[in-house]
Amino acid sequence: MEWLRSLWRDDTKRSRLVVRMAATTHTGKVREANEDNFFFDGRYMSRDHQSLDEIYTAEKVVSDGIIVALFDGMGGETAGELASYTAARSLADIENQKETSNQPEELVRMLNREVCAQGKVEKISQMGSTAIICRFGGEEKEKSSWIANLGDSPAYVFSNGELTLLTHAHTNAEFLQKCGITNRKPGLTQFLGISEEEFQLEPYVRYFSPQNQEQYLMCSDGLTDMVAEEEIRKILSEKITVKEKVQNLLTLALDKGGRDNITMILCEIWEGIE
């Protein structure tokens, strides 16, 4: 009868998806200031932060609903730091008040209004930030997970040995190509910090259903300008912890020059038993 009771106990167990996460930010070797910021496990960086001395880690259950985000600021003097800080802080406030909308477009526009308002308070006419916001789960149905972006900060999914870009770059790259201009980095056409009176933001949104052993990487271009996608793919394929993967990516970007701020969030999906 013991084997029968054992089978009964096993039948009552249910599988669940968990997310093992790691995040870090680094000023790099060239820039004096760190204009990147993020929202991770309820945390965000102060306005005048530099490099993190550690890699943050966390583990969450997908069905509980998880939001992580990355912001790469831009603008003269301290404007970039202020824009990315304002976006991260505002997202934290929204989460703390349990007002996070599952409508990604509306959430992005809420953050945009906060960045624009802070710019007016500080009397900064031109500041902005890219944005990648990723929501895992919260509801047991298709399309309950999504990723939304503005600007050119990339996000990838690593699945079955393949690295696939999930985001869309809002830049004038196509225009520059038509003009035959090849020696200029494309400018952004959408970002947090554009007044609604001037332009209606249209974030790129992709819905997905997270699967066991998939990995989702969000990063600033301080990583991708230094580290090729094939090198990223190789590190993500290693049988090491999510924290070690983030550390290896950071080390490689710094070893290759670290010309810009480097920020990343890596999320691994795993199936557990409850």
ZAMAR-352508 format. One record per atom (N, C-alpha, C, CB): residue in one letter; x, y, z. Coordinates in steps of 0.02 Angstrom, whole numbers, padded with zeros to 5 digits, always signed. Atoms other than C-alpha are relative to their C-alpha. Glycine has a CB too. Example, Ala and Ser with C-alpha at 12.3 -4.5 7.8 and 13.67 -1.06 7.14 Angstrom:
2
A+00045-00059+00000 A+00615-00225+00390 A+00045+00060+00000 A-00050+00001+00062 S-00042-00059-00003 S+00684-00053+00357 S-00039+00055+00037 S+00020+00023-00071 
! end
This chain:
274
M+00041-00061+00000 M+00000+00000+00000 M+00043+00063+00000 M-00046+00000+00061 E-00043-00060-00002 E+00149+00116+00024 E+00011+00028-00070 E+00068-00018+00033 W-00011-00024+00068 W+00180+00122-00162 W-00061+00038-00026 W+00017-00058-00047 L+00061-00033+00022 L-00002+00172-00188 L-00005+00070+00030 L-00061-00042+00019 R+00001-00066-00031 R+00011+00314-00062 R+00052+00046-00032 R+00014-00005+00077 S-00052-00039+00033 S+00172+00369-00147 S-00025+00028-00067 S+00063-00042-00011 L+00028-00023+00064 L+00084+00377-00315 L-00050+00056+00011 L-00032-00057-00037 W+00049-00052-00014 W-00055+00480-00237 W+00034+00066+00016 W-00044-00022+00058 R-00035-00063-00016 R+00068+00606-00166 R+00029+00031-00063 R+00056-00014+00052 D-00028-00027+00061 D+00153+00623-00334 D-00053+00031-00044 D+00037-00055-00039 D+00054-00027+00042 D-00014+00651-00421 D-00023+00068+00024 D-00058-00048-00001 T+00024-00065-00026 T-00052+00798-00307 T+00050+00055-00012 T-00014-00006+00075 K-00050-00052+00014 K+00109+00888-00354 K-00013+00031-00068 K+00071-00030+00002 R+00010-00036+00063 R+00099+01020-00488 R+00065+00033-00021 R-00057+00052+00006 S-00059-00035+00024 S+00236+01091-00598 S-00015+00074-00002 S+00022-00026-00070 R+00006-00073+00005 R+00267+01277-00596 R+00064+00028-00031 R-00015+00032+00070 L-00058-00032+00029 L+00383+01393-00689 L+00027+00052+00048 L-00018+00032-00068 V-00033-00050-00041 V+00509+01494-00592 V+00050+00037-00044 V+00035-00032+00062 V-00049-00041+00035 V+00625+01633-00651 V+00060+00012+00046 V-00031+00067-00025 R-00062-00016-00035 R+00805+01639-00591 R+00031+00060-00036 R+00049-00061+00002 M-00018-00063+00032 M+00867+01815-00621 M+00065+00027+00029 M-00055+00051+00010 A-00059-00035-00022 A+01027+01915-00612 A+00005+00066-00038 A+00064-00043-00011 A-00005-00066+00031 A+01063+02099-00647 A+00062+00036+00026 A-00063+00041+00014 T-00056-00042-00020 T+01209+02219-00644 T+00004+00061-00045 T+00066-00040-00001 T-00015-00059+00041 T+01266+02388-00707 T+00071+00023+00015 T-00051+00057+00014 H-00070-00021-00007 H+01441+02457-00737 H+00011+00063-00043 H+00049-00057-00022 T-00014-00062+00036 T+01503+02629-00789 T+00041-00011-00062 T+00034+00049+00045 G-00045+00013+00056 G+01629+02552-00908 G+00068+00032+00012 G-00030+00026-00064 K-00068-00024-00007 K+01808+02606-00939 K+00011+00071-00027 K+00047-00046-00034 V-00010-00064+00034 V+01780+02769-01035 V-00045+00055+00028 V-00014-00007-00074 R+00048-00050-00023 R+01624+02860-00974 R+00012+00018+00074 R-00072-00025-00009 E-00007-00021-00069 E+01632+02962-00814 E-00063-00012+00041 E+00018+00074+00003 A+00064+00009-00035 A+01448+02940-00772 A-00035-00062-00027 A-00045+00062-00008 N+00040+00057+00021 N+01328+02793-00779 N-00071+00024-00012 N+00002-00057+00054 E+00067-00025+00018 E+01170+02844-00872 E-00051-00057-00005 E+00003+00038-00065 D+00047+00057+00000 D+01093+02669-00864 D-00034-00007+00068 D+00037-00065-00018 N+00033+00018-00062 N+00968+02612-00735 N-00043-00061-00014 N-00044+00059+00028 F+00043+00058+00010 F+00854+02463-00706 F-00050-00005+00058 F+00041-00064-00005 F+00047+00019-00053 F+00707+02397-00606 F+00004-00075+00006 F-00074+00025-00014 F-00014+00071-00008 F+00744+02226-00533 F-00015-00020+00072 F+00073-00017-00018 D+00017+00025-00067 D+00665+02136-00384 D-00014+00058+00047 D+00057-00043+00027 G+00019-00058-00041 G+00596+02302-00320 G+00055+00052+00007 G-00020-00023+00066 R-00057-00045-00008 R+00766+02388-00334 R+00011+00043-00062 R+00063-00039+00016 Y-00026-00041+00054 Y+00831+02530-00440 Y+00058+00040+00026 Y-00056+00047-00030 M-00060-00035-00019 M+00990+02632-00439 M-00014+00073+00016 M+00053-00006-00055 S+00007-00071-00016 S+01010+02806-00364 S+00017+00042-00062 S+00045+00019+00059 R-00010-00044+00057 R+01019+02954-00481 R+00074+00008-00019 R-00030+00069+00014 D-00071-00013+00013 D+01208+02977-00463 D+00042-00063+00011 D+00024+00056+00045 H-00037+00062-00012 H+01260+02794-00455 H+00057-00010-00050 H-00048-00060-00003 Q-00053+00020+00045 Q+01415+02720-00533 Q-00008-00075-00014 Q+00071+00017+00030 S+00004+00071+00012 S+01455+02534-00546 S-00024-00036+00062 S+00068-00028-00022 L+00019+00044-00055 L+01375+02400-00440 L+00060-00041+00023 L-00059-00046-00020 D-00054+00042-00026 D+01496+02308-00327 D-00018-00073+00001 D+00019+00023+00070 E+00024+00068-00002 E+01392+02151-00342 E-00049-00012-00057 E-00033-00016+00068 I+00052+00018+00047 I+01273+02059-00455 I-00062-00019+00040 I+00022-00059-00047 Y+00062+00016-00035 Y+01095+02060-00392 Y-00030-00065-00028 Y-00051+00058-00008 T+00033+00061+00021 T+01003+01894-00398 T-00067-00007+00034 T+00045-00062+00015 A+00066+00012-00030 A+00825+01837-00364 A-00030-00061-00035 A-00046+00062-00007 E+00038+00056+00029 E+00708+01690-00395 E-00073+00012+00015 E+00024-00069+00028 K+00071-00014-00007 K+00523+01715-00425 K-00042-00052-00037 K-00016+00070-00028 V+00048+00045+00034 V+00371+01612-00475 V-00036+00038-00054 V-00050-00031+00051 V+00029-00034+00057 V+00305+01657-00647 V-00073+00019+00013 V+00005-00043-00062 S+00071-00012-00010 S+00123+01643-00593 S-00014+00058+00047 S-00033-00062+00027 D+00009-00057-00045 D+00151+01779-00462 D+00002+00067-00038 D+00052+00000+00054 G-00007-00061+00039 G+00186+01906-00599 G+00066+00035+00017 G-00058+00047+00012 I-00066-00029-00011 I+00361+01978-00620 I+00012+00054-00053 I+00056-00054-00004 I-00018-00053+00047 I+00415+02143-00698 I+00073+00019+00011 I-00046+00062+00007 V-00068-00026-00001 V+00594+02189-00739 V+00006+00050-00057 V+00054-00057-00006 A-00006-00052+00051 A+00653+02338-00841 A+00071+00027-00002 A-00050+00056+00011 L-00066-00030+00009 L+00809+02420-00910 L-00008+00066-00037 L+00047-00048-00039 F+00004-00067+00029 F+00835+02603-00955 F+00069+00027-00014 F-00039+00048+00047 D-00064-00029+00020 D+00980+02683-01050 D-00012+00073-00015 D+00030-00038-00063 G+00014-00071+00006 G+00978+02871-01026 G+00044+00035-00051 G+00009+00033+00066 M-00038-00040+00048 M+01036+03004-01148 M-00016+00074+00011 M-00017-00022-00074 G+00008-00072-00008 G+01057+03192-01152 G+00063+00032+00027 G-00059+00015+00046 G-00059-00036-00023 G+01183+03325-01106 G+00006+00001+00076 G+00000+00070-00026 E-00016-00005-00071 E+01265+03338-00935 E-00031-00057+00039 E-00024+00068+00028 T+00029+00053-00041 T+01160+03242-00807 T-00069-00022-00023 T-00004+00022+00072 A+00068+00014+00023 A+01002+03229-00912 A-00014-00074-00009 A-00013+00036-00065 G+00010+00071+00010 G+01027+03047-00958 G-00009-00038+00064 G+00058-00029-00038 E+00007+00032-00065 E+01052+02994-00779 E-00069+00014+00031 E+00056+00023+00048 L+00064-00019-00028 L+00896+03090-00727 L-00057-00037-00035 L-00011+00075-00006 A+00054+00033+00038 A+00789+03015-00866 A-00007-00073+00018 A+00011+00007-00075 S+00003+00072-00015 S+00835+02834-00832 S-00019-00011+00073 S+00068-00034-00015 Y+00018+00005-00071 Y+00824+02861-00643 Y-00075+00012+00010 Y+00041+00050+00042 T+00071-00016-00007 T+00652+02941-00658 T-00044-00058-00024 T-00017+00064-00039 A+00039+00056+00027 A+00588+02796-00765 A+00001-00059+00048 A+00027-00020-00068 A-00006+00057-00046 A+00654+02664-00645 A-00037+00013+00065 A+00074-00016+00015 R+00033-00017-00063 R+00592+02754-00490 R-00076+00000-00009 R+00023+00069+00026 S+00073-00002+00013 S+00420+02783-00568 S-00029-00069-00007 S-00014+00041-00063 L+00024+00069+00006 L+00403+02600-00614 L-00003-00033+00069 L+00045-00041-00047 A+00001+00027-00068 A+00448+02553-00435 A-00060+00027+00039 A+00066+00018+00037 D+00059-00029-00034 D+00314+02673-00369 D-00064-00032-00024 D-00002+00076-00012 I+00060+00031+00028 I+00185+02600-00486 I-00009-00071+00026 I+00003-00001-00077 E+00002+00068-00026 E+00229+02423-00432 E-00018-00001+00074 E+00068-00034-00011 N+00013-00002-00072 N+00226+02469-00247 N-00074+00016+00014 N+00044+00051+00034 Q+00070-00018-00009 Q+00052+02542-00267 Q-00047-00051-00033 Q-00013+00069-00029 K+00038+00053+00033 K-00004+02385-00361 K-00044+00028-00055 K-00043-00037+00051 E+00038-00031+00054 E-00058+02493-00507 E+00028-00018-00068 E+00000+00074+00008 T-00030+00019+00064 T+00044+02406-00641 T-00053-00024-00048 T+00054-00054+00011 S+00048+00021+00051 S-00060+02392-00797 S+00028-00058-00040 S-00017+00058-00046 N-00023+00054+00043 N-00052+02232-00898 N-00006+00021-00073 N-00040-00064+00012 Q-00001-00027+00067 Q-00070+02345-01050 Q+00067+00035-00010 Q-00060+00050-00011 P-00068-00028+00004 P+00112+02375-01099 P+00003+00070-00030 P+00042-00046-00041 E-00001-00066+00031 E+00074+02525-01209 E-00016+00054+00051 E-00049+00003-00058 E+00020-00050-00051 E-00012+02616-01066 E+00054+00008+00052 E-00066-00020+00033 L-00053-00005-00050 L+00126+02574-00943 L+00058+00041-00026 L+00024-00070+00019 V-00054-00039+00029 V+00259+02643-01061 V-00018+00074-00002 V+00017-00025-00071 R+00021-00071+00004 R+00159+02803-01085 R-00004+00032+00069 R-00068+00005-00035 M-00002-00026-00069 M+00139+02822-00896 M+00070+00020+00019 M-00028-00052+00049 L-00070-00015-00015 L+00328+02815-00877 L+00023+00060-00040 L+00045-00061-00014 N-00019-00057+00041 N+00348+02937-01020 N-00025+00066+00029 N-00027-00008-00072 R+00026-00062-00030 R+00236+03064-00936 R+00040+00020+00061 R-00074-00009+00019 E-00041-00015-00059 E+00339+03050-00777 E+00068+00030-00019 E+00010-00063+00042 V-00064-00026+00023 V+00502+03078-00871 V-00007+00071-00026 V+00030-00045-00054 C+00012-00068+00026 C+00431+03229-00962 C-00013+00049+00056 C-00059-00001-00049 A+00016-00044-00056 A+00362+03302-00801 A+00062+00017+00040 A-00052-00032+00046 Q-00062-00013-00037 Q+00530+03282-00712 Q+00047+00046-00038 Q+00035-00066+00017 G-00041-00045+00041 G+00618+03367-00856 G-00022+00072+00008 G-00004-00021-00072 K+00026-00068-00010 K+00505+03518-00835 K+00019+00027+00068 K-00076+00002-00009 V-00017-00021-00067 V+00536+03524-00648 V+00074+00022+00004 V-00013-00056+00051 E-00072-00013-00001 E+00725+03520-00676 E+00021+00050-00053 E+00038-00065-00009 K-00014-00048+00054 K+00711+03641-00823 K+00051-00026-00050 K+00024+00067+00029 I-00042+00032+00050 I+00796+03519-00941 I-00042-00010-00063 I+00029-00069+00026 S+00041+00000+00061 S+00733+03542-01118 S+00007-00064-00040 S+00019+00059-00043 Q-00010+00059+00040 Q+00807+03386-01194 Q+00032-00056+00041 Q+00043+00016-00061 M-00028+00059-00033 M+00828+03221-01102 M-00044-00059-00018 M+00004+00010+00077 G+00040+00058+00017 G+00771+03045-01131 G+00033-00064+00021 G-00013-00002-00075 S-00025+00065-00018 S+00795+02861-01103 S-00032-00053-00044 S-00012-00016+00074 T+00030+00059+00030 T+00772+02699-01196 T-00037-00039+00054 T+00054-00045-00035 A+00036+00041-00049 A+00662+02569-01112 A-00011-00070-00027 A-00068+00033+00018 I+00023+00069+00012 I+00642+02381-01108 I-00036-00021+00064 I+00061-00049-00016 I+00039+00023-00057 I+00505+02318-00994 I-00025-00071-00016 I-00061+00048+00016 C+00020+00069+00011 C+00472+02132-00975 C-00044-00023+00058 C+00062-00046-00008 R+00045+00028-00050 R+00326+02053-00883 R-00006-00075-00012 R-00071+00034-00003 F+00009+00072+00001 F+00324+01868-00844 F-00063-00018+00038 F+00062-00037+00028 G+00057+00032-00033 G+00158+01784-00806 G-00046+00045+00039 G+00025-00050+00045 G+00051-00032-00039 G+00035+01832-00674 G-00069-00029-00013 G-00001+00074-00014 E+00063+00032+00018 E-00104+01742-00764 E+00015-00064-00038 E-00045+00048-00043 E-00011+00064+00033 E-00116+01562-00822 E-00037-00002-00066 E-00023-00059+00045 K+00030+00001+00066 K-00159+01600-01001 K+00052+00025-00050 K-00064+00043-00002 E-00045-00021+00053 E-00076+01632-01167 E+00002+00077-00003 E-00022-00029-00068 K-00011-00071+00007 K-00006+01807-01194 K-00001+00037+00066 K-00051+00029-00046 S-00004-00035-00064 S+00008+01844-01008 S+00070+00027+00011 S-00019-00047+00058 S-00067-00026-00004 S+00194+01876-01034 S+00014+00043-00061 S+00052-00057+00006 W-00015-00044+00056 W+00259+02018-01141 W+00065+00038+00012 W-00057+00049-00012 I-00058-00044-00003 I+00409+02126-01180 I-00014+00060-00044 I+00066-00037-00022 A+00013-00062+00037 A+00396+02308-01235 A+00063+00041+00000 A-00059+00039+00031 N-00060-00042+00002 N+00531+02426-01293 N-00011+00065-00038 N+00057-00038-00030 L-00008-00063+00037 L+00568+02603-01349 L+00075+00011-00008 L-00035+00061+00038 G-00071-00013+00010 G+00734+02653-01425 G+00035-00060-00029 G+00033+00020+00064 D-00040+00052+00032 D+00874+02536-01472 D+00033-00049+00048 D+00053+00031-00042 S-00028+00050-00046 S+00917+02439-01314 S-00031-00068-00017 S-00015+00019+00075 P+00026+00064+00024 P+00902+02255-01364 P-00019-00049+00056 P+00050-00032-00045 A+00016+00057-00043 A+00824+02103-01283 A-00002-00062-00044 A-00069+00011+00038 Y-00005+00063+00037 Y+00850+01923-01336 Y-00032-00056+00039 Y+00074-00017-00016 V+00017+00063-00031 V+00781+01751-01302 V+00050-00052-00025 V-00074-00021-00016 F-00044+00056+00017 F+00901+01604-01298 F-00039-00064+00012 F+00067+00002+00042 S+00041+00060-00005 S+00809+01443-01335 S+00026-00052-00050 S-00074+00016-00013 N-00023+00055+00043 N+00867+01274-01404 N+00064+00018-00038 N-00055-00019-00050 G-00064-00016+00029 G+01040+01343-01437 G+00001+00060-00046 G+00025-00058-00037 E+00005-00057+00046 E+00978+01492-01539 E-00013+00064+00039 E-00055-00012-00052 L+00010-00066-00030 L+00988+01676-01492 L-00041+00042-00048 L+00069+00035+00015 T+00047-00036+00044 T+00841+01778-01561 T-00016+00068+00030 T-00065-00041-00009 L+00017-00067-00022 L+00813+01965-01551 L-00075+00007+00009 L+00026+00052-00051 L+00071-00007-00014 L+00645+02008-01472 L-00025+00071-00010 L-00013-00021+00071 T+00019-00070+00001 T+00646+02198-01484 T+00008+00031-00070 T+00041+00039+00050 H-00005-00038+00062 H+00632+02327-01623 H+00036+00065+00014 H-00071+00014-00031 A-00038-00062-00010 A+00756+02470-01639 A-00036+00059-00032 A+00072-00007-00029 H+00032-00061+00025 H+00669+02638-01654 H+00055+00051-00018 H-00050+00030+00053 T-00054-00044+00022 T+00804+02727-01754 T-00012+00022-00072 T+00068-00036+00006 N+00004-00023+00069 N+00831+02819-01918 N+00051-00037-00044 N+00012+00076-00004 A-00050+00038+00038 A+00948+02682-01982 A-00019-00008-00073 A+00009-00069+00032 E+00022+00009+00070 E+00843+02653-02138 E+00009+00064-00039 E-00074-00022-00002 F-00009-00064+00033 F+00846+02838-02180 F+00073+00013-00016 F-00028+00057+00043 L-00071-00010+00011 L+01035+02847-02158 L+00026-00044-00056 L+00039-00013+00064 Q-00021+00046+00052 Q+01056+02695-02268 Q-00020+00025-00069 Q-00030-00069+00012 K+00024-00027+00063 K+00950+02774-02406 K+00042+00059-00023 K-00073+00020+00005 C-00042-00059+00015 C+01059+02930-02395 C+00072-00018-00011 C-00005+00051+00056 G-00068+00022+00009 G+01216+02826-02407 G+00047+00020+00056 G+00025+00026-00064 I-00041-00020-00057 I+01277+02881-02236 I+00016-00062+00041 I-00037+00054+00044 T-00021+00062-00033 T+01377+02741-02158 T+00044+00010+00061 T+00036-00044-00049 N-00047-00013-00054 N+01491+02825-02031 N-00032+00034+00060 N+00058+00042-00025 R+00036-00033-00055 R+01358+02885-01910 R-00046-00050+00035 R-00041+00060-00026 K+00045+00044-00038 K+01268+02792-01771 K-00071+00026-00008 K+00020-00004+00075 P+00069-00022+00009 P+01080+02797-01803 P-00027+00035+00062 P-00044-00059-00018 G+00033-00035-00055 G+00980+02919-01698 G-00066-00032+00018 G-00011+00073-00018 L+00063+00029-00023 L+00828+02870-01596 L-00059+00040-00025 L-00001-00004+00076 T+00062-00032+00022 T+00654+02906-01662 T-00054-00004+00053 T-00024-00032-00064 Q+00046+00005-00056 Q+00562+02852-01505 Q+00039-00015+00063 Q-00054-00054-00012 F-00032+00011-00064 F+00613+02857-01322 F-00042+00033+00054 F+00073+00028+00001 L+00033-00034-00056 L+00549+02906-01150 L+00026+00071+00004 L+00011-00038+00067 G-00021-00069-00003 G+00550+03094-01138 G-00028+00042-00057 G+00074+00005-00001 I+00032-00037+00054 I+00448+03144-01291 I-00070+00020+00023 I-00003-00043-00065 S+00065-00025-00022 S+00299+03253-01248 S-00056-00028-00042 S-00002+00077-00002 E+00058+00026+00036 E+00129+03181-01294 E-00029+00052-00048 E-00054-00023+00048 E+00022-00053+00045 E+00090+03350-01373 E+00040+00000-00065 E+00005+00068+00035 E-00045+00001+00058 E+00235+03322-01491 E-00008-00063-00041 E+00071+00007+00022 F-00001+00065+00035 F+00219+03137-01532 F-00033-00053+00044 F+00072-00021-00019 Q+00031+00056-00036 Q+00115+02986-01483 Q+00045-00061-00003 Q-00071-00016-00029 L-00045+00057-00001 L+00234+02849-01429 L-00036-00064-00019 L+00032-00008+00069 E+00027+00065+00020 E+00207+02678-01506 E+00053-00053+00017 E-00017-00001-00077 P-00050+00051-00019 P+00312+02552-01408 P-00012-00064-00039 P-00003-00014+00075 Y+00004+00066+00032 Y+00352+02388-01492 Y-00014-00051+00055 Y+00066-00017-00038 V+00020+00049-00051 V+00267+02246-01397 V-00001-00069-00031 V-00070+00019+00029 R+00003+00069+00021 R+00290+02060-01413 R-00025-00043+00058 R+00070-00026-00025 Y+00027+00046-00050 Y+00186+01932-01318 Y+00031-00069-00009 Y-00078-00004-00005 F-00031+00067+00005 F+00255+01760-01277 F-00022-00042+00060 F+00076+00005-00002 S+00012+00047-00055 S+00232+01607-01168 S+00067-00029+00020 S-00051-00057-00021 P-00066+00025-00020 P+00392+01571-01070 P+00001-00075+00007 P+00021+00032+00066 Q-00007+00072+00000 Q+00455+01394-01086 Q+00060-00020+00043 Q+00008-00026-00072 N-00053+00027-00042 N+00565+01285-00977 N+00068+00006-00034 N-00014-00073+00017 Q-00070-00007+00020 Q+00753+01324-00994 Q+00012+00055-00050 Q+00024-00064-00029 E-00013-00060+00041 E+00729+01479-01101 E+00035+00053+00043 E-00067+00028-00029 Q-00034-00055-00033 Q+00837+01629-01059 Q-00017+00066-00036 Q+00077-00011+00002 Y+00018-00066+00028 Y+00789+01812-01083 Y+00052+00050+00024 Y-00072+00021+00022 L-00053-00048-00015 L+00928+01942-01092 L-00021+00069-00023 L+00066-00020-00033 M+00011-00071+00015 M+00895+02130-01083 M+00065+00036+00014 M-00060+00029+00041 C-00064-00033-00010 C+01045+02244-01103 C+00002+00068-00033 C+00056-00044-00026 S-00014-00063+00034 S+01108+02416-01147 S+00050-00013-00055 S+00026+00054+00050 D-00045+00012+00056 D+01212+02439-01304 D+00074+00001+00022 D-00011+00051-00053 G-00068+00007-00026 G+01366+02450-01193 G+00023-00072-00001 G+00004+00027+00070 L-00018+00071+00007 L+01360+02259-01199 L+00005-00019-00073 L-00052-00044+00035 T+00002+00024+00068 T+01311+02230-01380 T+00049+00036-00047 T-00069+00006-00028 D-00050-00034+00040 D+01431+02362-01450 D+00069-00032+00010 D+00003+00074+00018 M-00064+00031-00016 M+01574+02265-01369 M+00001-00075-00013 M+00016+00013+00073 V+00002+00073+00002 V+01517+02084-01374 V-00047-00022-00056 V-00024-00029+00069 A+00039+00024+00056 A+01456+01998-01532 A-00054-00048+00023 A+00046-00034-00052 E+00056+00044-00017 E+01293+01900-01531 E+00023-00073+00007 E-00055+00005-00052 E-00024+00069-00004 E+01387+01738-01561 E+00036-00012+00067 E+00047-00016-00058 E-00034+00006-00065 E+01493+01771-01405 E-00051-00002+00056 E+00049+00058+00010 I+00054+00002-00049 I+01335+01806-01306 I-00032-00069+00001 I-00054+00054-00015 R+00032+00066+00005 R+01258+01644-01369 R+00043-00054+00033 R-00012-00019-00074 K-00044+00050-00030 K+01410+01544-01316 K-00002+00003+00076 K+00072+00010-00025 I+00001-00006-00073 I+01407+01613-01139 I-00067-00024+00028 I+00012+00074+00022 L+00066+00022-00024 L+01220+01583-01120 L-00008-00075-00005 L-00055+00035-00040 S+00006+00072+00008 S+01244+01404-01176 S+00041-00039+00052 S+00022-00021-00070 E-00042+00033-00049 E+01368+01367-01036 E-00042-00027+00059 E+00053+00049+00026 K+00035+00032-00056 K+01314+01253-00892 K+00024+00032+00065 K+00012-00076+00001 I-00019-00037-00060 I+01340+01385-00757 I-00061+00039+00024 I+00060+00049-00014 T+00057-00035-00028 T+01227+01491-00647 T-00014+00065-00038 T+00012+00016+00074 V+00019-00062+00033 V+01134+01644-00709 V+00045+00057+00023 V-00074+00017+00015 K-00046-00051-00025 K+01245+01751-00598 K+00067-00004-00034 K+00009-00007+00076 E-00064+00009+00033 E+01402+01678-00674 E-00003+00022-00074 E+00023-00073+00004 K+00007-00022+00070 K+01336+01710-00850 K+00002+00076-00005 K-00066-00027-00030 V-00001-00073+00000 V+01305+01893-00811 V+00071+00025+00014 V-00049+00028+00053 Q-00068-00020-00015 Q+01478+01908-00735 Q+00046-00010-00060 Q+00027-00038+00061 N-00042+00014+00058 N+01559+01828-00887 N-00014+00048-00058 N-00012-00072-00024 L+00017-00049+00052 L+01465+01943-01007 L+00029+00068+00017 L-00076+00005-00008 L-00028-00064-00021 L+01517+02095-00907 L+00076+00002-00008 L-00019+00014+00073 T-00073+00004+00005 T+01698+02040-00897 T+00023+00004-00073 T+00026-00064+00031 L-00019-00001+00071 L+01705+02011-01085 L-00009+00069-00030 L-00042-00051-00039 A+00012-00068+00026 A+01629+02182-01124 A+00054+00048+00024 A-00069+00025+00022 L-00053-00043-00027 L+01757+02266-01011 L+00067-00017-00032 L+00005-00008+00076 D-00063+00021+00031 D+01901+02164-01082 D+00006+00026-00072 D+00005-00076+00001 K-00001-00024+00069 K+01851+02222-01257 K-00001+00076-00005 K-00059-00029-00036 G-00006-00073+00002 G+01859+02405-01208 G-00047+00038+00046 G-00010+00024-00069 G+00048-00032-00044 G+01704+02448-01106 G-00011+00073-00016 G+00023-00006+00071 R+00005-00070+00021 R+01674+02607-01206 R-00063+00035+00023 R+00004+00004-00074 D+00063-00031-00021 D+01498+02636-01139 D-00021-00034+00066 D-00056-00008-00055 N+00030+00032-00058 N+01395+02598-00984 N-00026-00069-00019 N-00056+00043+00031 I+00020+00069+00014 I+01355+02412-00972 I-00050-00021+00052 I+00063-00048+00000 T+00053+00021-00046 T+01192+02354-00896 T-00037-00059-00030 T-00049+00057+00016 M+00037+00058+00026 M+01101+02188-00911 M-00042-00033+00054 M+00049-00050-00031 I+00042+00043-00042 I+00964+02081-00838 I-00008-00065-00037 I-00070+00034+00016 L+00008+00066+00030 L+00963+01895-00872 L-00050-00041+00041 L+00069-00038-00004 C+00053+00039-00033 C+00811+01787-00832 C-00002-00070-00031 C-00069+00035-00006 E+00004+00070+00022 E+00812+01596-00844 E-00065-00031+00025 E+00061-00041+00024 I+00063+00032-00017 I+00650+01498-00845 I+00014-00074+00017 I-00051+00005-00059 W-00008+00069-00021 W+00646+01333-00751 W-00066-00028+00026 W+00056-00007+00053 E+00061+00033-00024 E+00509+01208-00715 E+00015-00034+00067 E-00026-00052-00052 G-00008+00030-00065 G+00494+01164-00532 G-00063-00036+00021 G+00018+00054+00052 I+00057+00038-00026 I+00375+01060-00426 I-00022+00032+00065 I+00017-00075+00009 E+00025-00027-00063 E+00263+01129-00290 E-00046-00051+00034 E-00039+00066-00012 
! end
